[in-house]
Amino acid sequence: MFLPSPWRQFFPGILALAEQQQTWLDSAATAQKPQVMIDTLSQYYQQGVANVHRAQHQPGERATRAFEAARSSIADWLQADANDTVIFTKGSTEGINLLSQALAHHFQAGDEILISAYEHHANLLPWQQLARARDLTLKVLPMDKHGHLDIDYAIRQLSTRSKVVAISALSNVIGHRQSLQPLLAAARKAGAWTVIDGAQAAVHQRPNVQQLDCDFFVCSAHKLYGPDGVGVLFARQHAVTALRHWQFGGEMVRRCDYQQAEFLPAPLGFEPGTPSTANIVAFAATLDWLQSLDSQAIAEHEARLHAAVLTGLQERGMQIIGSPNCALISFNAPQIHHSDLALLLGEQGVAVRAGHHCAMPLLQSLGLAGALRVSLAMYNNGDDIQHFFSALDQALEILQ
């Protein structure tokens, strides 16, 4: 299978794994890192470090400039308006938890939160727990038999009690991307805040938050070829003012005495403590590098890989979950437990994901205890796909 990746050369980790005869097909969990990210991280630490926004010395000023330049660079990558806000978090999970807590004071008993049936736990549990604590209604918007969100039905579920619509742009299980603009527009008309979990989708299509016209957008660096422990919460200008401070500590204070305090507005008011400056700077450098690449060529390459995997699984009689159309495919082998199959694949040097993928309610609704997942990235090539199917065939021969 001749599907070379011209971008593979930029990822020392994927090359090292290949030398170990290991094939990485678990990028939806976390991505391998390009050399530019590794170099930026190393260079930042080698030049001498300092904390940001709170020092009157040159290293502190240099760190602050790099930190705020990274914020501007990430806002540019999101295609945000100049008046919108980028808040740094530890990842998508913290971004959604921030929103669920920072918006909580707006809710009254009986108000509604709408999510989809295919949400990752990160975009379910914060809203679920808020609903339990505040006596709210958590509405779960259903999928059709193909794993598509029923947009028309979802719009009909909106009411004057709807306060938040929180939806993943790309399911980490089903791998189906569809247009959410009609639902977002209807939610805005109903007066609800709109939250997009972009953890998966942002990797395969550069976000355009102005075009989406959502109030909030979250994503994680480690899935976007960046470092661990960094995420982004984007907030529109009119929406960020609705947020109430939710964590407290240094850096966020305007005035403070022993009995009361006044806090800074976003973004600094929502970034207490010492930030992960080196990782944030490295993430911005990674996104700048990504923007220098041919995104259309990458999308076409990933689509060819995806089609090859999907065809091969179908030819082998695998049970495909939903109708995946982007970067990842979840499946089961009839009469074989997903963990057994994943173990045999792993023993042959093929890394896939097995389990409920942090979307247990979704799998349960489909009558499944779990599934295997193959997820692709720009650095995968035809040899990876061949290795996967060779290992899969051997595993099936043993287990069937």
N, C-alpha and C positions, 0 to 999 in steps of 0.2 A: 504494500500500500504506500504509494509515493505521495505523501502530504508533508513536505518539509515545513519547518517553522523558521523564518528568517530572524525571529526575535529570541529564539532559544539561547543564542550565544550570549545574551545579556544577563542570563540568570545562572550564576555560578552554582547555586544550590541544586537546580534541576540537572545541571551537567554532572555534578558530583553524585547525585542519585543514579543517573544513567550509568556512570562508571561502576556503581555498586549493583548494577542490574536491577535497579528499583524504578518502577514507573509510577509517577504521581498523578492520580486521577481523583484527587480529593481537594481541589482548589476552592470549592464552595465552602469548605470548612476554614481553610486558610491558604493563602497563595505563597508560592516561592518568591524570593526577593531579587530585584535587579541590582546590578553592581552599583548603579548611581545611588540607590538608597543606602547600601552598605558603606560606600565611600563618604557620603554626606554625614552619616552618623559618626563615622570614625573621625572625620575632619573636625566636626563640631567639638568633640571631646578633646582632640589633640591641641586645639588652639587655646584651651583654657576656658573654664565654664564659670558662669555666674547666674544668679537668680534674675528674674525679669521684673521690670516696673518698680523696683524698690532700691536701687543703688545709684550712688553719685560717682561711680568710677567707670573707667573705660570698658572693662570686661562686661559690666552690667549693662551699659548702654549698647554694646555690641550684641549681647544676647537679646535685649529688648527689641532692637531693630530687626534682628533675624526672626524673632517670634512674631512680630506684627507684620513683617513682610510675608511670612508664611500664611498668616490669616488672609491677607489680601490675595495671595496666589491661589488659595483654596476657594475663596469667594469667586475669583475669576473662573476657576475650573467649574464651579457650580453654575456659572453664568448668572450670578446674582446681581441684583440692582445695587447701586452704590449705597442706598439707604437701608439695605437689609443687614442682618447680623449673622455672623458666624461665631458660634460658641464651641470651644473645645471641650470634649468629654473623653471618657476612657473607651468609648465605643458606642455602637448603635443601642445596645442594651441600656447603658447609662443615659443616653439621650432620651429614650422613651420613658425611663423611670423619672428623669427630670421633668418631663412634660406632665406625666400623670400626677406628680406632686405639686408642681408649680402652677398648675391650672385647677387644682382641687378646690380652691376656695370659691370658684365660680359655680360649683355644682350644688343643686338642691335635690332632696329625695325625689325619686321618680324621673330624674333626667336620664338621658340615654347616651350610651357610647356604642358606636357601631364598628365592628371589625369583620374581617372575612373569615371563612371557615378554614382557610389554609395558612393562618398566621403561625409564625415561629413563636415559641414561648416568650421571646423578648417583646413581641408586640401583642401578647395575650395577657400574661400574668400581671404586668403593672396596671392595666385597665381592669382586669378581673378583680384584683385586690382593692383598687379604688372603689369599684362598684359595690363590693361587699362592705367596705368601711363606710360608705356614704349613702347606702340604700338606693343605688342607681340601677338602671336596667342595662345589662350588657347584651346587645343584639348581635347575633352571629349571622352574617350574610352568607347564604348558601352558594355552592357551586353547582353547575350542571354536570351531566354524566361525563363530559370531557375534561372536567377540572377547571372550567372557566367560571369566573365570577359572573353571576347573573346580574348585570348592570341595571337592567330595567326594574327587576324586583328590588334591588338595593335602593334605587331612587325612590320607589314607592314606600320604602320603610322609613324614610326621613319624615320628621315631624317637628313641631315647634319645641319639643322636648329634646331633640337631638343636639348634643353639645360637642361631640368629637366623632369624626370618622377617621379611623386609623387603619391603613391598608398597606400591605407589602406590594411593591411594584413588580416583584418577581418572586414566586414561591421557591423556597429552598428545597422543596420536595417535588413539586409537580413540574417546575421549570417552564411555566407558561407565562409569557408576558403579553398583556393586553392593554388597550387604552383605558386609562382611568379618568380622563378629562371630563366626560359627561357626568360621572358620579361626583367628582370634585366640584364642578360647577353647580350641581344641584345642592350639594352640601353647603356651599357658600351662600346660596340663595336662602337656604333654611336657617342660616345663622350659626352653623356648626364650624368648629375649627377642623382643619384637614391636616392629617399627619401621614407622611409617606415614609415607610421603612424601605430605604434604598440599599440595604446592605448587600443584596445580591445583584440587583439591576444595575447599580452604578458601575460595576466592574465591566459590563459588556456594552454599555452605552453611556456616554458622558451625560450627566444630568443637565437639564435646562430648567431650573426652578422657576424662572419667569414664565416659561411656556406651560409648565405644569400648573402654575398658579396655586400651589399649595401653601398653607400657612407655615408648616414645619416639614423639614426633611432631615433624616438621619442616615449616616453611613459610617462604616468602620474602615480604618486604614489597613488592617492586616489582610482583608480580603482584596484590597486594591493594590496589592504588591508593596504595601507600606509596612511600617513596623507595628508591633503589638502595642496594645494599651492606649491607642489614640482613636478618637472618633470625632465626628462633626455633627453639631446640631445647627441647621440653618433655620432662621426665623425671619418671616416678613416683618417689615417695619411696624405695621399695625398690630401684628400678633405678639411681638416680643414684649410689648408693654403690658400684656395681660398676665405675664408670668410673675409669680411671687418667688422670692428667694427661698431656696430649699436646702442648701448646705451652707455652712458658716465656718469662717476662719480668716486667716490672713489674706491680704491683697484685695478683698472685696469691700473694705470698710471706708466710708467717707468720714464719719465721725463716730466716736464710741466712748462711753464711760461705763462704770460698773453696772449700771441699771438698764441702759438702753443703747441702741446703735442705729446709725443711718448707713445704708448700703449704696454702693455704686450701681448704676444701671448696667444692663447687658452691654458688652459681653463680660467685662471683668467682674461684675457682680455675681456671675454664675460660674466663675472659675476660681473658687477659693483654694488657698494652699499653693504649693510650688507646682507649676505645670510640668508636663513631660516635654520640656523644651526641645531637647535633642530629637526626640521622636517626631515632634510636630514639624520641625524644620526638615527632617528627612522625608516626612510624608509629603510636604509641599514640593520638595525636589523631585520626588517620584511622580507626582501629578504633572509637574512641568515637563518631565521626560515623556510621560504618556501622551501629552498634548503634541509633542514633536513627532509622534509616530503617525502612520497612515491608519486612522481608525477604521476606515472602510475596508482596507485590506485585512485588518485583524478580524473584523466582524465576518468577512467572507471565509477566512481561514477557519474560524471557530464553527461557522455554520457547516462547512464541509466535514469537519471532524464529527460534529453532532449528528449529521446525516449518516455517516459511516457507522457510528455506534448504534444509532437507532435501528438502522437496517439490519445490522448483524444480530442484535438482540431479537428482533422480530423473526428473523430467519431461524433462530434457535428456539422459538416458541416461548420466549420470556413474557411474563405479564408486565406490561408497561403501565405505570401509574399516570393517569391523565393523558394529556396530549402535549408533551414537552416541545417547546419551540426555541429554547434558548439555553445553551451552555451546559445543561445538566439533564440527566435522565435517571429516574428511580424505577426500579423493577424488582420482580421476584421470579424465581424459578419454581414452577409448579412442583408441589410435594417436597420441596427442599427448604430448610430453615435458612433465613438470610444470614445468620451469624455463622453457620457452618460453611456456607459458600464464601463469605468474606474471609474466614480464617484460611481456607485453602488458597484463595487468591493472594492473600498476604504472604503465605509461605512461599509462593512463587514470585514474590517481588512486585505485586500489583496492589497499590494502595487505593482502596475505595472506601466509602462510608457505609456502615450497616447499623440499623436500629430505627428509632422513631424520629431521628433528625431534629430533636427539640420541637417536634410538632405532633405530640402524642394524640391530642384530640382529633386531628386530621386523619391520622392513620387508623385510629379506632373507628371513626365514622365510615371508613372504607372497609372495615372488617379485617384490618391487618394489624399484626403485632409489630411489624417493622418492614423494612425494605432495604435493598442495596441502592447505592447512588454512585453514578459515575459523573464527575464534574470536570469540565475542561477549561483551559486557559490558553493564552496566546502562545505559550512555550510548548504545548503538546504537539506531537507530530504523528505521522502515520505509523512509525515504529511503536509508539506507545499503544496505539489502537490494536496493532497486530499482537503485541505482547499480552494485552488484556484478553483478547479473544482466544489466544493460544492457552493462556492460563485458565480461562473460563471453561473451555472445552475439556481440559484435563480434569478440572474440578467436577464438572457435570458427570464425566465418565465414572468418577469415583463414587459420587453421591447418588446417582440414579439407580 
